[in-house]
C-alpha cells in the first residue's frame, strides 16, 4: 500500500506539472519538453536496467517501481510521455490534451488508491469496480470544467474502460480520452 501511495504521489505531482506546462507554454513548447523527457527516460531506463546508478532516478525506481515492472525501469513514465506526445502531435487541440491528461492523472491515481483500499469486486486482473468508479468520479470535475456534461461523462467512462485493456494504462487512458473528446466535440 505504501509503495502504491508513493507511486501515485509521483504520478499526481509530475502529471500536474505537465498539465501546468501545457496551460502556460502551449502545445509546441510542451511537446518539445515531452520529447526531451521521453528520450531522456528511455536512456535512463536502459542505463538503470544495465546496472548503472543514476542519481535521483535510480532511487525513484528503487523506491516506487512495482516488482513486476523492474524488468523495464520507468515504463509507466515512458508510456505517459509517449501518449502525451501522440496527443499533442496528432490532436493539436490543447483542450483535448488537457482533458486527456486529466483523465489519466486524476482518474488513474484515484482508481489505484481506492481500488487497493476499498476494492472488493474484481473486474480484470487487479482492477476493481470500486477503483474504476472512483477513477471516473475523480476525473469528472476536471472534465466538467473543460467540456459539456454529456461529453465529460462519456469520456470518463471510456477512459476508465481503457484502463482495463492489457496495455499500460498510462498509454490507453489518455489516448482513449483524446479520441473520445475529438469524436464527441465534433457534434457541438
C-alpha positions in Angstrom: 0.0 0.0 0.0 2.8 2.4 0.9 4.6 1.7 -2.5 1.4 2.5 -4.4 0.8 5.7 -2.4 4.3 6.7 -3.2 3.8 5.9 -6.9 0.5 7.8 -7.1 2.0 10.8 -5.4 4.7 10.9 -8.1 2.0 10.3 -10.7 -0.1 13.2 -9.5 2.9 15.5 -9.0 4.6 15.1 -12.4 1.3 14.8 -14.3 0.0 18.0 -12.8 3.3 19.7 -13.7 2.9 18.7 -17.3 -0.7 20.0 -17.4 0.6 23.3 -15.9 3.3 23.4 -18.6 0.7 22.8 -21.3 -1.5 25.6 -20.0 1.4 28.1 -19.5 3.6 27.2 -22.5 1.2 25.8 -25.0 1.4 22.8 -27.3 4.6 23.3 -29.2 6.9 24.1 -26.2 5.3 21.4 -24.1 5.7 18.9 -27.0 9.4 19.7 -27.1 9.8 19.2 -23.4 7.9 15.9 -23.6 10.1 14.7 -26.4 13.2 15.5 -24.4 11.8 13.8 -21.3 10.8 10.7 -23.4 14.3 10.4 -24.9 16.0 11.0 -21.5 13.6 8.5 -19.9 14.5 5.8 -22.4 18.2 6.5 -21.9 17.9 6.5 -18.1 15.7 3.3 -18.2 18.3 1.5 -20.3 21.1 2.6 -18.0 19.4 1.5 -14.9 18.4 -1.8 -16.5 22.1 -2.4 -17.2 23.1 -1.7 -13.6 24.2 1.9 -14.0 23.3 4.0 -11.0 21.8 7.4 -12.0 21.5 9.8 -9.0 17.9 10.5 -8.0 16.4 8.4 -10.8 17.8 5.1 -9.6 16.4 5.9 -6.1 13.0 6.7 -7.5 12.9 3.4 -9.4 14.1 1.5 -6.4 11.5 3.1 -4.1 8.5 3.4 -6.4 8.7 0.8 -9.1 6.4 -2.2 -8.9 8.2 -5.5 -8.6 6.8 -6.8 -11.9 7.9 -3.6 -13.7 11.6 -3.7 -12.7 12.5 -5.5 -15.9 11.8 -2.2 -17.7 12.5 0.6 -15.2 10.3 3.6 -15.5 8.0 2.1 -18.1 4.9 3.9 -16.7 6.6 7.3 -17.2 7.8 6.3 -20.7 4.3 5.3 -21.7 3.0 8.6 -20.2 5.4 10.6 -22.3 4.6 8.6 -25.4 0.9 9.1 -25.0 1.2 12.8 -24.3 3.5 13.2 -27.3 1.0 11.4 -29.6 -1.9 13.5 -28.2 0.0 16.8 -28.6 1.3 16.0 -32.1 -1.8 14.4 -33.7 -4.7 16.1 -31.9 -3.3 19.6 -31.8 -6.1 20.9 -29.6 -4.8 22.0 -26.2 -8.2 21.5 -24.6 -8.3 17.9 -25.7 -4.7 17.3 -24.5 -5.5 18.8 -21.1 -8.7 16.7 -20.8 -6.9 13.5 -21.8 -4.1 14.2 -19.3 -6.6 15.0 -16.5 -8.3 11.7 -17.3 -5.0 9.8 -16.8 -3.5 11.7 -13.9 -6.5 12.1 -11.7 -8.6 9.1 -12.8 -5.8 6.6 -12.7 -4.5 7.7 -9.4 -7.9 7.6 -7.8 -8.7 4.2 -9.3 -5.5 2.7 -7.9 -5.7 4.2 -4.4 -9.5 3.5 -3.9 -9.2 0.1 -5.7 -6.4 -1.1 -3.4 -8.0 0.3 -0.2 -11.7 -0.5 -0.8 -11.9 -2.7 -3.9 -14.0 -5.8 -3.3 -15.4 -6.6 -6.8 -12.7 -7.8 -9.2 -13.1 -6.8 -12.9 -9.9 -7.7 -14.8 -6.6 -8.5 -13.2 -6.1 -6.4 -10.2 -8.7 -3.8 -11.3 -11.8 -3.5 -9.2 -15.3 -2.0 -9.8 -14.8 0.4 -6.8 -11.5 1.6 -8.2 -12.9 2.1 -11.7 -15.9 4.1 -10.4 -13.6 6.2 -8.2 -11.4 6.9 -11.3 -14.4 8.1 -13.2 -15.6 10.3 -10.4 -12.1 11.8 -9.7 -11.6 12.9 -13.3 -15.1 14.1 -13.8 -14.8 17.5 -12.1 -11.7 18.4 -14.2 -13.5 17.3 -17.4 -16.7 19.2 -16.4 -14.7 22.4 -16.2 -13.5 21.9 -19.8 -16.4 20.2 -21.6 -20.2 19.9 -21.6 -21.5 17.4 -19.1 -22.5 14.6 -21.6 -19.1 14.7 -23.2 -17.3 14.7 -19.8 -19.3 11.7 -18.6 -18.8 9.7 -21.7 -15.1 10.5 -21.7 -14.7 9.5 -18.0 -16.5 6.1 -18.7 -14.4 5.3 -21.8 -11.1 6.4 -20.3 -11.6 4.1 -17.3 -12.8 1.2 -19.5 -9.5 1.7 -21.4 -7.7 1.1 -18.1 -8.9 -2.5 -18.3 -7.1 -3.1 -21.6 -4.0 -5.3 -21.5 -1.7 -2.4 -22.4 -0.1 0.0 -20.0 -2.9 2.3 -18.7 -0.6 5.3 -18.8 -0.9 4.9 -22.6 -4.5 3.7 -23.0 -6.3 6.1 -20.7 -5.2 9.4 -22.3 -5.4 8.1 -25.9 -8.9 6.8 -25.3 -9.9 10.1 -23.7 -8.4 12.1 -26.5 -10.1 10.1 -29.2 -13.5 10.3 -27.3 -13.2 14.0 -26.9 -12.2 14.5 -30.5 -15.2 12.5 -31.8 -17.8 14.0 -29.5 -16.6 17.6 -29.7 -17.3 17.4 -33.5 -21.0 17.2 -32.7 -21.1 20.6 -30.9 
